[in-house]
Each structure stands twice: as C-alpha cells, then as structure tokens.
Amino acid sequence: MPKPMMHLAQFLVHGPTYHSLAMWRHPRTAEAGYDWTQPELYQHIARVCERAKFDMVFFADLNYISDTFSGSLAPALRNATQVPEHDPIPLLSFMAAVTTRIGLGATYSVSHQHPFHAARLWATLDDLTRGRAAWNVVTTLNHNQSANFGEELKPTDERYDRAHEFMEVCRKLWASWDEDAVVMDRDAGVFADAAKVHRIDHEGRFFKSRGPLNVVPSPHRGPAILQAGTSGKGREFAARYADAVFAIQPYLAGAKALYDDIKRGVVEAGRRPEACKMLFGVQPIIGSSRAEAAERQAEHNALVPLEGGLAILSGHLDFDLSTLPLDTIMAHRTEPKLQRMQTRYRSMSGELLTLRQVAQNHGQAVGLPQMVGTPSDVADQLEAYFDFVGGDGFMISPIYSPGAIEEFAELVVPELQRRGRFRMDYAGATQRDHLNQEF
C-alpha cells in the first residue's frame, strides 16, 4: 500500500527576516546581493517553488513595530524582528504574472477592516490569479497593531466573534452574483441580468453591509482560506472555514494532539477531515554531509542575538519578557498572556525550556523545529514527523535567501518524490485543487 503524500508550502515575508532573525546577517544572504524590496526576488522564488510543484507560496504579515519588550521600539529595530514588513499583497500579482499553477497566499487581518473591502480585494486577486489566491485570515495579536488603527486591543473572544461575522459577510458578498449573472448580450445591449445580482442587507453585531459586491464571481467564490491560530477560538474558526491550517509545533506529541483536535473539530463542523489540511512549520538546514549541515546550523544559530529573540517573542505574546528572569521555566508560568504559545515551551523530545531557551529558539526559527543533515537526512526527518503526527504536510522556512529555498526545492523535493511522498506534477490549476489533490 503506498504511503500518504505530503503537501508543501513555502513561507515568505516581504521583509529582511522571516522566521530567522539571522537571515539578513547571514553570509550567504549578503553574498547573493539580497534585496528584499525588489519584486524580481519573489518572482524568482515563485518560479522555483512552482517547478518543485509546491502547493503554494505564502506571506506572513504584521502591521506594527513592537515596543512590547522593555517598552521601547529599539530592540525590534536593532534586530529586525519582523521589521520592516512591506505589504505582501501587491506581490501576489507580480508572482502570478510569471507562474501558472502555484498557489499564492498572504495574511490579511480582519481586526481593523470592513468585510466589503476584504471581499472585493480577495475576489479580485482570485480572478487575477485564476483561482490561485489564498487568504490567511487572522485577528490582531498585539496592542501595537491596534494602536496603529487608533483602537484598543479587544479580548480574544470578541476578536474571533467579529471574525466569524466578517467571514459571514464576505461569503454573502461573494455569493451576491449568480454564476450566470453576466450575459454580455451585445445585440440586446444587456451586460448583466439584474435579477441575478442581489443585495445582502446584512445587519449584525459588528457590521452592516448592503451589497451587492461590485466584482463578478471568482473561480471558487472567493479565495482559499488559511488559518494560523491554535487557541480554542482559533481552532473553532479553522474547523469551520479553513482549507489549510499553518501550525508551529516543535513538540511531536503536541503536534499529534493538535492535528487530531483540528481534524475532530472539522468533522464536528460538518466537513470531511481532509477538507482542512494541517501544514506544520519546519526549518531545513541542508549540507552535502551531516558535518557540513551541523556547521551550517551552528553558524546560523550563532548569528541570532538573545535580545532579538526576547523582542520577537514579547511581541508575539504581547507580554514584556524583560520582567521575567531568563532561567524561568516558561511552561510553569501562570500569566494569561503566556498561555497562548505553550507549543513553544518544549523541545522536540518534550523537555521543558527556560525563557532563555525559548527566546533563543524564537529568534532562530520562531519555534519551528530545525531539520538538519543531508538531503536524505532531511527527507527522513520530514517523513518521521509526518508519519507520527498524521500529516498533512509542511510549511518550509529558509535560513537565508536566496539559496536555501532553491536547495530544498532542488535537493530534498526530488528525494521525497523518489520515495513516493510528494507529487510529481500538479493535478489541477487552482489553490483548492492542489490542497484537495487525491494522492
């Protein structure tokens, strides 16, 4: 019986650092003449990943510079902790122009927007990409982001209640044109049948929208929906809406528990478990030998300053970690804000980590497990994780760029294909086709 195949997504940020704070300082990044501001870099990455048959390239995004650590912007700016970050959504069109199959995803927060604008934007992108758009739906996680929009950070339950209604309005707007509404009868002088375009007249707790949308139906009535929250409310949201969930879980038993819980929630929401794919983040470090790979890992990790790790972790937790001793065991802390990222507080084997260790790991990979070795070794580690957890695939995060993405695509992907663990070609043309491909 053939073994199940993996899905693969490429993690990106429209900025100088991704999950690794070492990226902008890495010698290979410098040697390559790295210029993260130029669209040609991302077009190149999209081509590389499409040749490797990835499901998608995906951009994370934040709309703030964090001052959470020590109450100052300086640590974040000094260490490029997800600073600067340019808007990734314009890049999707640049990347779509030079590709034909690969999915194109980006994060877009619903916390400070109106659903009409989001529905119009994502329907347009889905049309421009011929069904390859994917929207990572998130809510604000840091008070700095809310402050940029002149608001206070809302409680988690309220943010997700608002997000549910946001999606409800978007779905109504995407359905406000019937499939056959556009008739384009030139002889009769009728472009669209007015009886097949409908107002939505939505009035809810958070939003009012009359509709209809002024955009014709996109290939899948809106983009594929991605989700990255693993709180109780985040899991509920994913179970109801998501085509794929991105998760960071270095602790194997925790990854399996999360996988099983998400799938159970999807079924309880009335969907098939395979309708929502789980993609776990990993950071491959590849060498021609195990010794070379270990040297590359040591070189990379040494470039990550502890202050940078503390700054980015403080921002993600929205908690000032300068108030805690570095030797505190993070899993033992009881502060409410520190409960949200318990997945980062253990090693792959389950060892409880100190604040110093968690922060260092966060600066190196934001908690992603590093998979280190030859291409064959990395494929072994991916298979072991995949088979233990249950699937469905991985989000690949590089330690330098350009270079690391190409190495994975050219060395590890062929190894996975030889083992029958990854597709040889696309079976369809849209993002949902790739995620739903039957292997």
MARBA-52936 format. One record per residue (C-alpha): x, y, z; residue in one letter; residue number from 0. Coordinates in steps of 0.2 Angstrom, whole numbers. Layout:
<nodes>
NODE,px,py,pz,vogu,fivex
NODE,X,Y,Z,A,NUM
...
</nodes>
This chain:
<nodes>
NODE,px,py,pz,vogu,fivex
NODE,0,0,0,M,0
NODE,8,17,-5,P,1
NODE,12,29,9,K,2
NODE,2,45,10,P,3
NODE,10,60,1,M,4
NODE,14,77,8,M,5
NODE,9,95,4,H,6
NODE,22,108,4,L,7
NODE,20,127,6,A,8
NODE,34,140,6,Q,9
NODE,35,153,20,F,10
NODE,39,171,15,L,11
NODE,39,188,22,V,12
NODE,40,204,12,H,13
NODE,55,210,23,G,14
NODE,73,206,28,P,15
NODE,69,192,40,T,16
NODE,57,178,40,Y,17
NODE,56,166,55,H,18
NODE,75,168,56,S,19
NODE,82,184,63,L,20
NODE,99,179,56,A,21
NODE,93,180,38,M,22
NODE,98,197,35,W,23
NODE,115,195,43,R,24
NODE,119,178,35,H,25
NODE,135,177,24,P,26
NODE,125,168,11,R,27
NODE,112,181,10,T,28
NODE,125,195,9,A,29
NODE,135,186,-4,E,30
NODE,119,184,-15,A,31
NODE,116,203,-16,G,32
NODE,100,201,-7,Y,33
NODE,87,215,-9,D,34
NODE,71,210,-1,W,35
NODE,62,226,-8,T,36
NODE,63,220,-26,Q,37
NODE,48,211,-34,P,38
NODE,60,201,-45,E,39
NODE,66,191,-30,L,40
NODE,49,185,-26,Y,41
NODE,45,181,-44,Q,42
NODE,61,170,-44,H,43
NODE,55,161,-28,I,44
NODE,38,158,-36,A,45
NODE,46,150,-51,R,46
NODE,57,139,-41,V,47
NODE,43,133,-30,C,48
NODE,32,130,-45,E,49
NODE,45,120,-53,R,50
NODE,46,110,-37,A,51
NODE,27,108,-38,K,52
NODE,23,116,-21,F,53
NODE,5,119,-16,D,54
NODE,8,137,-13,M,55
NODE,20,152,-8,V,56
NODE,13,161,7,F,57
NODE,17,178,15,F,58
NODE,15,181,34,A,59
NODE,12,199,38,D,60
NODE,11,211,53,L,61
NODE,6,229,54,N,62
NODE,16,235,68,Y,63
NODE,33,238,76,I,64
NODE,33,230,93,S,65
NODE,38,240,108,D,66
NODE,32,226,120,T,67
NODE,49,221,126,F,68
NODE,56,234,138,S,69
NODE,43,247,132,G,70
NODE,55,253,118,S,71
NODE,55,251,99,L,72
NODE,74,250,99,A,73
NODE,76,231,102,P,74
NODE,64,227,87,A,75
NODE,73,239,76,L,76
NODE,90,234,81,R,77
NODE,87,216,77,N,78
NODE,75,217,63,A,79
NODE,62,207,72,T,80
NODE,49,207,58,Q,81
NODE,54,225,54,V,82
NODE,52,232,42,P,83
NODE,37,222,34,E,84
NODE,30,229,17,H,85
NODE,13,224,12,D,86
NODE,14,207,3,P,87
NODE,-2,208,-6,I,88
NODE,4,218,-21,P,89
NODE,17,205,-23,L,90
NODE,4,191,-27,L,91
NODE,0,199,-44,S,92
NODE,19,201,-48,F,93
NODE,21,182,-44,M,94
NODE,5,177,-53,A,95
NODE,12,186,-69,A,96
NODE,26,174,-70,V,97
NODE,18,157,-65,T,98
NODE,3,147,-70,T,99
NODE,-1,134,-56,R,100
NODE,7,138,-39,I,101
NODE,-5,145,-26,G,102
NODE,-2,162,-19,L,103
NODE,-6,166,-1,G,104
NODE,-5,181,11,A,105
NODE,-10,186,28,T,106
NODE,-23,199,30,Y,107
NODE,-30,204,47,S,108
NODE,-49,206,49,V,109
NODE,-47,216,65,S,110
NODE,-47,234,58,H,111
NODE,-55,232,41,Q,112
NODE,-73,231,34,H,113
NODE,-78,215,25,P,114
NODE,-84,224,10,F,115
NODE,-66,229,6,H,116
NODE,-59,212,10,A,117
NODE,-72,203,0,A,118
NODE,-68,214,-15,R,119
NODE,-49,213,-13,L,120
NODE,-49,194,-12,W,121
NODE,-61,191,-26,A,122
NODE,-51,202,-37,T,123
NODE,-35,193,-33,L,124
NODE,-44,176,-35,D,125
NODE,-49,182,-53,D,126
NODE,-32,189,-57,L,127
NODE,-23,173,-52,T,128
NODE,-37,162,-60,R,129
NODE,-41,153,-43,G,130
NODE,-24,153,-35,R,131
NODE,-27,165,-21,A,132
NODE,-26,160,-3,A,133
NODE,-31,172,11,W,134
NODE,-24,169,29,N,135
NODE,-37,176,40,V,136
NODE,-30,182,56,V,137
NODE,-35,194,70,T,138
NODE,-24,207,79,T,139
NODE,-12,199,92,L,140
NODE,-3,214,98,N,141
NODE,-8,231,106,H,142
NODE,4,240,94,N,143
NODE,-6,235,79,Q,144
NODE,-22,240,87,S,145
NODE,-14,257,92,A,146
NODE,-9,260,74,N,147
NODE,-28,260,69,F,148
NODE,-32,271,84,G,149
NODE,-41,256,94,E,150
NODE,-38,246,109,E,151
NODE,-34,228,108,L,152
NODE,-50,218,110,K,153
NODE,-52,202,120,P,154
NODE,-49,186,111,T,155
NODE,-67,180,111,D,156
NODE,-73,197,104,E,157
NODE,-60,197,91,R,158
NODE,-65,179,85,Y,159
NODE,-84,183,86,D,160
NODE,-80,198,75,R,161
NODE,-70,187,63,A,162
NODE,-84,174,62,H,163
NODE,-96,188,57,E,164
NODE,-83,196,45,F,165
NODE,-82,179,36,M,166
NODE,-101,178,35,E,167
NODE,-102,195,27,V,168
NODE,-88,190,14,C,169
NODE,-97,174,10,R,170
NODE,-113,183,7,K,171
NODE,-105,196,-4,L,172
NODE,-95,183,-14,W,173
NODE,-112,174,-17,A,174
NODE,-121,191,-22,S,175
NODE,-119,187,-41,W,176
NODE,-126,171,-48,D,177
NODE,-114,161,-58,E,178
NODE,-124,166,-74,D,179
NODE,-127,184,-70,A,180
NODE,-115,190,-83,V,181
NODE,-124,188,-100,V,182
NODE,-115,200,-111,M,183
NODE,-128,200,-124,D,184
NODE,-121,213,-136,R,185
NODE,-136,213,-148,D,186
NODE,-149,216,-134,A,187
NODE,-137,228,-125,G,188
NODE,-138,219,-109,V,189
NODE,-121,216,-99,F,190
NODE,-128,208,-83,A,191
NODE,-145,201,-79,D,192
NODE,-151,212,-64,A,193
NODE,-162,198,-57,A,194
NODE,-147,188,-54,K,195
NODE,-137,201,-44,V,196
NODE,-143,203,-26,H,197
NODE,-141,214,-11,R,198
NODE,-136,205,5,I,199
NODE,-143,218,18,D,200
NODE,-133,212,32,H,201
NODE,-135,219,49,E,202
NODE,-126,211,63,G,203
NODE,-117,214,79,R,204
NODE,-102,221,71,F,205
NODE,-106,225,53,F,206
NODE,-118,232,41,K,207
NODE,-117,229,23,S,208
NODE,-130,232,9,R,209
NODE,-121,224,-6,G,210
NODE,-120,218,-18,P,211
NODE,-102,216,-22,L,212
NODE,-96,225,-37,N,213
NODE,-85,211,-43,V,214
NODE,-90,196,-53,V,215
NODE,-89,178,-45,P,216
NODE,-71,172,-44,S,217
NODE,-66,154,-48,P,218
NODE,-71,147,-31,H,219
NODE,-82,161,-25,R,220
NODE,-68,169,-15,G,221
NODE,-50,163,-11,P,222
NODE,-45,148,-2,A,223
NODE,-45,151,17,I,224
NODE,-30,148,28,L,225
NODE,-29,150,47,Q,226
NODE,-14,150,59,A,227
NODE,-22,152,76,G,228
NODE,-21,137,88,T,229
NODE,-31,145,103,S,230
NODE,-48,137,107,G,231
NODE,-56,151,97,K,232
NODE,-43,149,83,G,233
NODE,-46,131,81,R,234
NODE,-65,133,81,E,235
NODE,-63,146,67,F,236
NODE,-51,134,57,A,237
NODE,-63,120,59,A,238
NODE,-77,130,51,R,239
NODE,-68,139,37,Y,240
NODE,-51,134,33,A,241
NODE,-44,125,18,D,242
NODE,-27,124,27,A,243
NODE,-20,127,44,V,244
NODE,-2,133,47,F,245
NODE,5,127,64,A,246
NODE,21,129,73,I,247
NODE,24,114,85,Q,248
NODE,41,108,89,P,249
NODE,35,95,102,Y,250
NODE,30,79,92,L,251
NODE,17,73,104,A,252
NODE,9,91,105,G,253
NODE,9,91,86,A,254
NODE,-1,75,85,K,255
NODE,-13,81,98,A,256
NODE,-16,97,89,L,257
NODE,-18,88,72,Y,258
NODE,-31,76,80,D,259
NODE,-40,90,88,D,260
NODE,-41,101,72,I,261
NODE,-47,86,62,K,262
NODE,-60,82,76,R,263
NODE,-66,100,75,G,264
NODE,-68,99,56,V,265
NODE,-79,84,57,V,266
NODE,-90,92,71,E,267
NODE,-92,107,59,A,268
NODE,-100,95,46,G,269
NODE,-85,94,35,R,270
NODE,-74,80,29,R,271
NODE,-57,79,39,P,272
NODE,-47,80,23,E,273
NODE,-56,96,19,A,274
NODE,-44,106,30,C,275
NODE,-25,102,28,K,276
NODE,-13,104,43,M,277
NODE,4,111,37,L,278
NODE,17,111,51,F,279
NODE,32,124,50,G,280
NODE,50,117,49,V,281
NODE,67,125,46,Q,282
NODE,78,114,35,P,283
NODE,97,116,36,I,284
NODE,105,106,22,I,285
NODE,123,101,19,G,286
NODE,132,89,7,S,287
NODE,137,79,23,S,288
NODE,130,79,41,R,289
NODE,145,88,47,A,290
NODE,143,102,35,E,291
NODE,125,103,39,A,292
NODE,129,104,58,A,293
NODE,142,118,54,E,294
NODE,128,127,45,R,295
NODE,116,126,59,Q,296
NODE,129,132,72,A,297
NODE,134,146,60,E,298
NODE,116,152,58,H,299
NODE,111,150,76,N,300
NODE,126,160,82,A,301
NODE,120,175,72,L,302
NODE,104,176,82,V,303
NODE,105,188,97,P,304
NODE,96,184,113,L,305
NODE,89,202,113,E,306
NODE,81,199,96,G,307
NODE,73,183,102,G,308
NODE,66,191,118,L,309
NODE,59,206,107,A,310
NODE,50,195,94,I,311
NODE,44,183,107,L,312
NODE,37,198,118,S,313
NODE,29,205,103,G,314
NODE,20,188,99,H,315
NODE,15,186,117,L,316
NODE,11,204,119,D,317
NODE,20,202,136,F,318
NODE,35,211,142,D,319
NODE,48,197,145,L,320
NODE,61,209,152,S,321
NODE,51,207,168,T,322
NODE,55,189,170,L,323
NODE,71,180,174,P,324
NODE,80,171,160,L,325
NODE,80,155,169,D,326
NODE,62,154,172,T,327
NODE,53,138,166,I,328
NODE,40,145,153,M,329
NODE,28,131,155,A,330
NODE,26,134,173,H,331
NODE,21,152,171,R,332
NODE,3,156,175,T,333
NODE,1,173,167,E,334
NODE,-14,173,155,P,335
NODE,-4,180,140,K,336
NODE,9,167,142,L,337
NODE,-3,153,139,Q,338
NODE,-6,156,121,R,339
NODE,11,150,115,M,340
NODE,13,134,126,Q,341
NODE,18,125,110,T,342
NODE,35,134,110,R,343
NODE,39,130,128,Y,344
NODE,45,112,125,R,345
NODE,59,104,114,S,346
NODE,55,91,101,M,347
NODE,58,77,114,S,348
NODE,46,86,127,G,349
NODE,59,94,138,E,350
NODE,53,110,147,L,351
NODE,63,125,141,L,352
NODE,68,141,151,T,353
NODE,64,158,145,L,354
NODE,82,160,138,R,355
NODE,80,144,128,Q,356
NODE,63,148,121,V,357
NODE,68,166,116,A,358
NODE,84,159,108,Q,359
NODE,73,146,98,N,360
NODE,61,160,94,H,361
NODE,74,171,86,G,362
NODE,81,156,77,Q,363
NODE,65,149,70,A,364
NODE,50,156,80,V,365
NODE,49,139,87,G,366
NODE,50,129,71,L,367
NODE,60,113,73,P,368
NODE,76,113,63,Q,369
NODE,79,98,52,M,370
NODE,97,96,49,V,371
NODE,108,85,38,G,372
NODE,110,79,20,T,373
NODE,95,80,8,P,374
NODE,92,61,13,S,375
NODE,93,65,31,D,376
NODE,81,80,30,V,377
NODE,68,69,20,A,378
NODE,70,56,34,D,379
NODE,65,69,47,Q,380
NODE,51,75,37,L,381
NODE,44,58,35,E,382
NODE,46,53,53,A,383
NODE,37,69,59,Y,384
NODE,23,67,45,F,385
NODE,20,49,49,D,386
NODE,20,51,68,F,387
NODE,8,66,68,V,388
NODE,-3,60,54,G,389
NODE,0,73,40,G,390
NODE,-4,83,30,D,391
NODE,12,92,26,G,392
NODE,24,106,29,F,393
NODE,27,125,28,M,394
NODE,46,127,23,I,395
NODE,55,142,31,S,396
NODE,73,146,25,P,397
NODE,88,152,35,I,398
NODE,95,163,21,Y,399
NODE,88,169,4,S,400
NODE,91,167,-10,P,401
NODE,99,150,-9,G,402
NODE,90,140,5,A,403
NODE,74,139,-4,I,404
NODE,82,133,-20,E,405
NODE,92,120,-10,E,406
NODE,77,112,-3,F,407
NODE,67,113,-20,A,408
NODE,82,105,-30,E,409
NODE,89,93,-17,L,410
NODE,75,87,-4,V,411
NODE,60,88,-16,V,412
NODE,67,75,-28,P,413
NODE,71,64,-14,E,414
NODE,54,65,-7,L,415
NODE,47,61,-25,Q,416
NODE,59,46,-27,R,417
NODE,51,39,-10,R,418
NODE,33,42,-17,G,419
NODE,30,56,-3,R,420
NODE,27,71,-14,F,421
NODE,18,74,-31,R,422
NODE,27,73,-47,M,423
NODE,15,86,-55,D,424
NODE,0,96,-52,Y,425
NODE,-17,88,-55,A,426
NODE,-26,104,-56,G,427
NODE,-24,123,-59,A,428
NODE,-31,131,-43,T,429
NODE,-26,133,-25,Q,430
NODE,-40,122,-19,R,431
NODE,-36,109,-32,D,432
NODE,-18,107,-25,H,433
NODE,-24,106,-7,L,434
NODE,-38,93,-12,N,435
NODE,-27,83,-24,Q,436
NODE,-30,65,-21,E,437
NODE,-14,55,-20,F,438
</nodes>
